[in-house]
Amino acid sequence: MNAKRNRNTIDVEGNKIKEKMLGELKQVYPLDLSIKEIARRLGVSRVTVSKYVAVLEAEGRVECRVVGRAKLYRLKQDIRREGLQAG
């Protein structure tokens, strides 16, 4: 029972982080952000951001652009349109 409660708590926290990340990416549009910059803005570790960026990429909500050695992230085109129409 306790393990299930812990998993639910982690899921809720993970969803909060993902939503904050999406909010930051919407706020800075049309600019892209690096893992380091997202981590700084949210006050979480780069490892945490990397984990949730991968999840958001798999969900089709963000996309990655490689410039030299840097990976930059932005909202996927469909998500930006939805956000701009809703806002």
NORSULVEN-V45420 format. One record per pair of residues at least 12 apart in sequence whose C-alpha atoms are under 10 Angstrom apart, sorted by the first residue. I is the first residue (numbers start at 1). GAP is how many residues later the second one is. Records with the same first field share a line. If there is no record, write none. Layout:
I: GAP / GAP
//
This chain:
14: 34 / 37 / 38
15: 37
17: 25 / 27 / 31 / 32 / 35
18: 31 / 33 / 34 / 35 / 37 / 38
19: 37
20: 18 / 21 / 22
21: 17 / 18 / 20 / 21 / 28 / 31 / 32 / 35 / 41 / 53 / 54
22: 16 / 31 / 34 / 39 / 40 / 52 / 53 / 57 / 58
23: 52 / 60
24: 14 / 17 / 18 / 50 / 51
25: 13 / 37 / 48 / 49 / 50 / 51 / 55
26: 48 / 49 / 53 / 54 / 57 / 58
28: 46 / 47
29: 45 / 46 / 51
30: 44 / 45 / 50
31: 41 / 42 / 43 / 44
32: 31 / 32 / 33 / 39 / 40 / 41 / 42 / 43
33: 31 / 32 / 38 / 39 / 40 / 41
34: 12 / 15 / 16 / 30 / 31 / 36 / 37 / 38 / 39 / 40
35: 12 / 13 / 14 / 15 / 18 / 35 / 36 / 37 / 38
36: 13 / 14 / 36
37: 12 / 35
38: 12 / 15 / 35
53: 20 / 21
56: 19 / 20
57: 16 / 17 / 18 / 19
60: 15 / 16 / 17 / 18 / 19
61: 13 / 14 / 15 / 16 / 17 / 18 / 19
62: 12 / 13 / 14 / 15 / 16 / 17 / 18
63: 12 / 13 / 14
64: 12
//
